Amino acid sequence: MLITFKRSGLLRLPVFITLAFALCFNAPTTSRAGRQQDSIQQTQRPRRVGSEEQKKQTGAPAPSSSPDEVDEGDVVRVDTQLVSVPAVVTDGTGHPLSNLKAENFQLLEDGQVQKITNFGTTDAPFEIALLLDTSGSTREDVGLIRDAANSFIAALRPGDRVGVVAFNSAQTEKEPIATVEVLSELTSDRQSLTNAIGNIGSSNGTPYYDALEKVADTIFKQPATDQVRRRAVVALTDGVDSQSNSDFGTAKLKLSRAGIACYFIQVNTEDFVEDRLMKDCQDDGRLKLSQRQLQRYRQLFGGKARAEDYQDFCQMGQFEKMSISRELYNLARREMNDLAKTSGGRSFIASDLSDARSAFARVAADIGTLYSLGYYPTNKARDGKFRAIQLQVKGVKEKAEIRARDGYYAPKR
């Protein structure tokens, strides 16, 4: 959330990170909120019917024309929509069940059984978009982020691929602004990834929502295919956006449509930030909420408050500053938990940056238990409506608990 920070030479601001790890699944979700729409694959197939050759061979006239018949040279376009359903299955004690096969699963869409055409075990490769947000960082803090990210990558298998997205600052005529950069597209080249992580910089703001959009639009720009891979996004962050042009709803929809499961490592920076928000605006160590944050707060919580009432942060009272900060933090936590749940991912808590390495290990362990299922829905209607997904496990002695996406939105014509 670290928005505008003024400091003396001796004062440093600990980093808040959004290490958004897009752990690429064809996203699972457990709630209705992030209903994913997976990619549309279109195939063309020429079909010839009622030919003269048929008449010669059978002695019968060619069948009469019908709406399904196509002359030679015409093209029949068949739209197919691969729906991916990554899932984690555990027993009653929370231990993963990792030896299941495709026949152990039954998948229903709106109550209708679907044929599972794609199945990836927990050994299937995955793709990760690793988003590193270093706002107001120092060299030491960036070092903690680099170490945690490199340890995560080192734990991956040779076939897994990672893309790296980070924040940086760009100079404008008025002042530096926070930007989102793709430092590496998806690759399994560990040296390239190490170099990309070594190049992460720092920013004077947090375009968190913009970064999530960048993950969907750039890292996962190619639609899901029949090739079984697991996809996800993981964020090490406090989740408080300060600079984005986008908003949470737009970012969430794009991640959902790209089929990405979202994992968050939530870092608590609230006490540190609030302490500096309470300082006088002339103090070198103070923090200031950005105009975008103030207007977001007004729109969500301000009722009929006027926009001009949220123009000058320094004119606000201490109680009002504290109230706005707490509401934004609570909002961030709700958004992260919602996005994780609806995509089939999970949220973890990191007490501070020194806990980032162990938090990434917990994320990797959870992702390592992920199955990937896919099907082509029997309902071909392109009506934009929500389709409920229910995944069931059969043929196991233990009482199984499943975490998976609960549906998706059909495409529109």
Phi, psi and omega per residue, in radians:
M1 nan -0.051 -2.908
L2 -1.183 1.841 -2.883
I3 -1.590 -1.517 3.140
T4 -1.920 2.173 -3.020
F5 -2.250 2.164 3.083
K6 -1.957 2.281 -3.058
R7 -2.492 2.732 3.017
S8 -1.489 3.075 -3.085
G9 -1.152 -0.377 -3.069
L10 -1.707 -0.175 -3.057
L11 -1.722 2.330 3.100
R12 -2.197 2.601 -3.115
L13 -1.847 2.075 3.101
P14 -1.057 2.584 -3.101
V15 -1.227 2.441 2.828
F16 -1.851 2.360 -3.091
I17 -1.994 2.606 2.824
T18 -2.113 1.476 3.109
L19 -1.442 1.514 -3.057
A20 -1.579 1.921 -3.046
F21 -1.651 1.735 -3.116
A22 -1.406 1.563 -3.097
L23 -1.378 1.846 -2.792
C24 -1.383 1.896 2.935
F25 -2.041 2.936 2.825
N26 -1.407 1.617 -2.660
A27 -0.846 2.258 2.944
P28 -1.413 2.692 2.941
T29 -2.531 2.665 3.112
T30 -1.955 -0.076 3.116
S31 -2.388 2.973 -2.984
R32 -1.279 -0.264 -2.936
A33 -1.191 -0.586 -3.025
G34 -1.938 0.574 -2.963
R35 -0.799 2.117 -3.040
Q36 -1.577 2.584 2.968
Q37 -2.042 1.969 -3.133
D38 -1.418 3.032 -2.960
S39 -1.213 2.703 3.127
I40 -1.770 2.194 3.071
Q41 -1.866 2.260 -3.124
Q42 -1.992 2.297 3.101
T43 -2.163 2.604 3.133
Q44 -2.011 2.365 -3.102
R45 -2.426 1.989 3.071
P46 -1.247 2.477 -3.138
R47 -2.404 2.373 -3.092
R48 -2.088 2.230 -3.113
V49 -2.361 2.732 3.021
G50 1.103 0.693 -3.039
S51 -1.413 2.849 3.069
E52 -1.146 -0.546 3.141
E53 -1.082 -0.660 3.106
Q54 -1.101 -0.691 -3.121
K55 -1.128 -0.688 -3.124
K56 -1.169 -0.704 -3.056
Q57 -1.303 -0.583 -3.038
T58 -1.811 -0.342 -3.077
G59 1.361 0.047 -3.132
A60 -1.847 2.639 3.095
P61 -1.145 2.690 3.102
A62 -1.123 2.548 3.135
P63 -1.011 2.590 3.129
S64 -1.217 2.771 -3.084
S65 -1.159 2.557 3.051
S66 -2.487 2.888 -3.117
P67 -1.022 -0.374 -3.099
D68 -1.545 -0.183 -3.065
E69 -1.498 2.517 -3.080
V70 -2.317 2.333 3.084
D71 -1.263 2.794 3.108
E72 -1.042 2.380 -3.123
G73 1.711 -0.393 3.057
D74 -1.326 2.840 -3.096
V75 -2.163 2.323 3.018
V76 -1.728 2.149 3.136
R77 -1.717 2.131 -3.128
V78 -1.948 2.023 3.122
D79 -1.589 2.201 3.087
T80 -2.204 2.488 -3.092
Q81 -2.168 1.864 3.091
L82 -1.354 2.065 3.106
V83 -1.803 2.120 -3.117
S84 -1.750 2.470 -3.104
V85 -2.338 1.468 3.020
P86 -1.201 2.559 -3.065
A87 -2.625 2.533 3.006
V88 -1.975 2.254 -3.110
V89 -2.075 2.234 3.130
T90 -2.252 2.853 3.041
D91 -1.521 -3.032 -3.061
G92 -1.124 -0.351 -3.141
T93 -1.668 0.028 3.118
G94 1.616 0.002 3.111
H95 -1.402 2.390 -3.088
P96 -1.204 2.515 3.001
L97 -1.719 1.865 -2.934
S98 -1.884 0.060 -3.095
N99 -2.002 0.442 -3.124
L100 -1.347 2.693 3.098
K101 -2.042 3.027 -3.087
A102 -1.023 -0.620 -3.109
E103 -1.241 -0.174 3.069
N104 -1.428 -0.080 -3.084
F105 -2.019 2.522 2.938
Q106 -2.235 2.282 -3.027
L107 -2.112 2.242 3.141
L108 -2.127 2.492 3.009
E109 -2.099 2.094 -3.073
D110 0.875 0.693 3.095
G111 1.469 -0.113 -3.116
Q112 -1.738 2.248 -3.131
V113 -1.130 2.374 -3.136
Q114 -2.004 2.642 3.107
K115 -1.469 2.145 3.099
I116 -1.369 1.970 -3.090
T117 -1.742 -0.379 -3.138
N118 -2.218 2.334 3.115
F119 -2.501 2.165 3.085
G120 -2.085 2.252 3.121
T121 -1.313 -3.094 3.119
T122 -1.218 -0.090 3.090
D123 -1.652 -0.090 -3.128
A124 -1.082 2.522 -3.135
P125 -1.176 2.774 3.076
F126 -2.350 2.898 -3.137
E127 -2.089 2.445 -3.035
I128 -2.271 2.273 2.946
A129 -1.750 1.977 -3.074
L130 -1.734 1.894 -3.108
L131 -1.772 2.058 -3.113
L132 -1.911 1.972 -3.140
D133 -1.883 1.951 3.137
T134 -2.049 1.585 -3.113
S135 -1.729 2.258 3.113
G136 1.039 0.699 -2.978
S137 -1.527 2.846 2.962
T138 -2.012 2.911 -3.116
R139 -1.023 -0.705 -3.119
E140 -1.139 -0.727 -3.133
D141 -1.160 -0.722 3.101
V142 -1.084 -0.604 3.102
G143 -1.071 -0.676 3.092
L144 -1.106 -0.710 3.132
I145 -1.147 -0.798 -3.140
R146 -1.059 -0.774 -3.133
D147 -1.073 -0.761 -3.129
A148 -1.137 -0.749 -3.132
A149 -1.153 -0.750 3.141
N150 -1.152 -0.629 3.113
S151 -1.164 -0.626 3.097
F152 -1.142 -0.822 -3.125
I153 -1.109 -0.655 -3.140
A154 -1.114 -0.442 -3.115
A155 -1.461 -0.124 -3.110
L156 -1.366 2.847 3.116
R157 -1.556 2.830 -3.078
P158 -0.966 -0.590 -3.084
G159 -1.458 -0.138 -3.138
D160 -1.354 2.555 -3.109
R161 -2.138 2.570 -3.080
V162 -2.326 2.489 2.955
G163 -2.078 2.558 -3.069
V164 -2.059 2.203 3.084
V165 -2.167 2.409 -3.084
A166 -2.497 2.938 3.055
F167 -1.694 2.627 3.051
N168 -2.648 -3.116 3.118
S169 -2.084 2.437 3.073
A170 -2.096 2.423 -3.114
Q171 -1.460 2.287 3.029
T172 -1.996 3.140 3.140
E173 -1.098 -0.569 -3.096
K174 -1.581 -0.932 -3.049
E175 -2.861 2.880 3.088
P176 -1.145 2.541 3.074
I177 -2.191 2.648 3.122
A178 -1.339 2.416 -3.140
T179 -2.266 2.894 3.073
V180 -1.985 2.252 -3.117
E181 -2.156 2.443 2.986
V182 -1.617 1.872 -3.108
L183 -1.477 -0.421 3.088
S184 -2.736 2.292 2.978
E185 -1.377 3.091 -3.063
L186 -1.018 2.201 3.139
T187 -2.714 2.697 3.037
S188 -1.793 0.067 3.131
D189 -1.318 1.837 -3.052
R190 -1.150 -0.583 3.133
Q191 -1.184 -0.695 3.089
S192 -1.083 -0.689 3.136
L193 -1.199 -0.700 3.086
T194 -1.069 -0.717 3.109
N195 -1.127 -0.721 3.138
A196 -1.093 -0.787 3.130
I197 -1.129 -0.609 3.097
G198 -1.157 -0.330 -3.108
N199 -1.664 0.063 3.136
I200 -1.138 2.456 3.137
G201 -1.976 -2.552 3.116
S202 -2.390 2.813 -3.129
S203 -2.314 2.788 3.122
N204 -1.710 0.340 3.104
G205 -2.892 3.127 -3.042
T206 -2.258 1.533 3.072
P207 -1.447 1.109 -3.008
Y208 -1.122 -0.844 3.136
Y209 -1.132 -0.698 3.091
D210 -1.035 -0.654 -3.141
A211 -1.166 -0.698 3.099
L212 -1.104 -0.692 3.066
E213 -1.095 -0.717 -3.139
K214 -1.073 -0.661 3.093
V215 -1.043 -0.830 -3.120
A216 -1.202 -0.732 -3.015
D217 -1.406 -0.485 -3.018
T218 -1.995 -0.984 -3.112
I219 -1.119 -0.720 -3.111
F220 -1.986 0.737 -3.120
K221 -1.202 -0.480 3.107
Q222 -1.403 2.313 -3.117
P223 -1.188 2.788 3.069
A224 -1.099 2.529 -3.123
T225 -2.228 -3.036 3.123
D226 -1.179 -0.335 3.109
Q227 -1.146 2.181 -3.051
V228 -1.366 1.925 3.025
R229 -2.431 2.639 3.128
R230 -1.785 2.393 -3.085
R231 -2.144 2.568 3.072
A232 -2.863 2.955 2.988
V233 -2.227 2.324 3.099
V234 -2.207 2.370 -3.094
A235 -2.167 2.172 2.960
L236 -1.726 1.819 -2.927
T237 -2.882 2.858 2.910
D238 -1.583 -0.146 3.008
G239 1.342 0.119 -3.092
V240 -1.664 1.963 -3.113
D241 -1.455 2.471 3.119
S242 -2.188 -0.289 -2.949
Q243 -2.338 -0.025 -2.966
S244 -1.219 2.579 2.945
N245 -1.450 -0.463 3.122
S246 -1.442 -3.120 3.064
D247 -2.358 3.024 -3.050
F248 -1.096 -0.757 -3.096
G249 -1.040 -0.747 3.139
T250 -1.163 -0.784 3.140
A251 -1.092 -0.740 -3.130
K252 -1.095 -0.769 -3.129
L253 -1.091 -0.732 -3.126
K254 -1.158 -0.723 3.100
L255 -1.123 -0.684 3.133
S256 -1.109 -0.817 -3.128
R257 -1.153 -0.487 3.121
A258 -1.427 -0.117 3.101
G259 1.263 0.807 -3.050
I260 -1.970 2.235 3.030
A261 -1.466 2.427 -3.008
C262 -1.966 2.175 3.087
Y263 -2.004 2.407 3.133
F264 -2.227 2.351 2.933
I265 -1.867 1.846 -3.004
Q266 -1.529 2.048 3.121
V267 -1.733 2.307 -3.105
N268 -1.574 1.852 3.075
T269 -1.946 0.140 -2.950
E270 -1.083 -0.815 -3.100
D271 -1.102 -0.753 3.140
F272 -1.073 -0.788 -3.102
V273 -1.163 -0.805 -3.095
E274 -1.092 -0.638 3.115
D275 -1.023 -0.662 -3.107
R276 -1.514 -0.396 3.030
L277 -1.172 -0.482 -3.096
M278 -1.404 -0.204 -3.135
K279 -1.247 2.740 3.087
D280 -1.107 2.538 -3.094
C281 -1.111 -0.239 3.096
Q282 -1.566 -0.125 -3.107
D283 -1.332 2.362 -3.130
D284 -1.127 -0.365 -3.078
G285 -1.733 0.238 -3.058
R286 -1.460 2.765 2.990
L287 -1.960 2.720 -3.123
K288 -2.394 2.279 3.059
L289 -1.191 2.435 -3.125
S290 -1.323 2.857 3.088
Q291 -1.075 -0.637 3.118
R292 -1.140 -0.680 3.110
Q293 -1.153 -0.762 -3.124
L294 -1.101 -0.724 -3.130
Q295 -1.262 -0.594 3.056
R296 -1.108 -0.743 3.103
Y297 -1.076 -0.778 -3.128
R298 -1.065 -0.767 -3.107
Q299 -1.165 -0.628 -3.072
L300 -1.538 -0.625 -2.994
F301 -2.205 -0.140 -2.988
G302 -1.488 -0.040 3.136
G303 1.071 -2.127 -3.121
K304 -1.715 0.344 -3.138
A305 -1.081 2.549 -3.125
R306 -1.416 2.585 3.132
A307 -1.036 -0.640 -3.104
E308 -1.159 -0.321 3.105
D309 -1.270 -0.209 -3.103
Y310 -2.119 0.634 -3.134
Q311 -1.652 -0.675 -3.025
D312 -2.007 1.756 -3.124
F313 -1.066 -0.651 -3.059
C314 -1.209 -0.325 3.129
Q315 -1.552 -0.058 -3.132
M316 -1.402 2.671 3.100
G317 -1.349 2.865 -3.103
Q318 -1.080 -0.737 -3.127
F319 -1.105 -0.712 -3.124
E320 -1.162 -0.718 3.103
K321 -1.058 -0.800 -3.130
M322 -1.107 -0.728 -3.133
S323 -1.101 -0.772 3.136
I324 -1.093 -0.794 -3.131
S325 -1.034 -0.805 -3.091
R326 -1.167 -0.661 3.103
E327 -1.130 -0.695 3.139
L328 -1.172 -0.653 3.088
Y329 -1.187 -0.750 3.105
N330 -1.092 -0.691 3.086
L331 -1.063 -0.788 -3.130
A332 -1.056 -0.751 -3.141
R333 -1.144 -0.700 3.105
R334 -1.106 -0.727 -3.122
E335 -1.140 -0.762 3.130
M336 -1.114 -0.779 3.141
N337 -1.137 -0.692 3.122
D338 -1.123 -0.799 -3.103
L339 -1.163 -0.678 3.092
A340 -1.115 -0.784 -3.089
K341 -1.157 -0.820 -3.059
T342 -1.263 -0.351 3.125
S343 -1.677 -0.120 -3.112
G344 1.527 0.162 3.103
G345 -1.529 -2.571 -3.063
R346 -2.850 2.676 3.079
S347 -1.917 2.469 3.068
F348 -2.193 2.748 -3.139
I349 -1.927 2.284 3.005
A350 -2.017 2.176 -3.090
S351 -1.142 -0.608 3.090
D352 -2.802 -3.095 -3.077
L353 -1.151 -0.511 3.130
S354 -1.142 -0.309 3.121
D355 -1.588 0.020 -3.056
A356 -1.101 -0.723 -3.099
R357 -1.055 -0.831 -3.135
S358 -1.186 -0.551 3.102
A359 -1.154 -0.709 3.084
F360 -1.123 -0.611 3.088
A361 -1.101 -0.662 3.108
R362 -1.180 -0.674 3.087
V363 -1.100 -0.819 -3.109
A364 -1.067 -0.688 3.138
A365 -1.123 -0.702 3.141
D366 -1.189 -0.753 -3.132
I367 -1.154 -0.559 3.129
G368 -1.129 -0.241 3.128
T369 -1.730 0.158 -3.023
L370 -1.431 2.306 2.945
Y371 -1.658 2.754 3.070
S372 -2.246 2.061 3.118
L373 -2.028 2.609 3.101
G374 -2.510 2.639 3.129
Y375 -2.692 2.770 3.032
Y376 -1.823 1.985 -3.004
P377 -1.092 2.493 3.082
T378 -1.254 -0.428 3.076
N379 -1.480 1.872 -3.072
K380 -1.603 0.004 -3.081
A381 -1.071 2.290 3.102
R382 -1.771 1.288 -3.011
D383 -1.970 0.018 3.118
G384 1.267 0.157 -3.089
K385 -1.491 2.785 3.124
F386 -1.367 2.358 3.094
R387 -2.017 2.095 -3.119
A388 -1.375 2.330 3.108
I389 -1.927 2.360 3.041
Q390 -2.245 2.159 -3.138
L391 -1.919 2.275 -3.122
Q392 -2.164 2.611 3.082
V393 -1.982 2.371 -3.118
K394 -2.333 2.811 3.066
G395 1.320 0.370 3.089
V396 -2.122 2.571 -3.093
K397 -1.331 -0.638 -3.105
E398 -1.287 2.711 3.013
K399 -1.367 1.946 -3.018
A400 -1.542 2.473 3.000
E401 -2.026 2.363 -3.007
I402 -2.089 2.363 2.985
R403 -2.071 1.974 -3.079
A404 -2.713 2.929 3.098
R405 -1.127 2.603 -3.077
D406 -1.848 0.111 3.102
G407 2.854 -3.052 3.136
Y408 -2.786 2.859 3.057
Y409 -1.691 2.211 3.086
A410 -1.103 2.632 3.092
P411 -1.186 2.788 3.046
K412 -1.830 2.657 3.091
R413 -1.216 nan nan
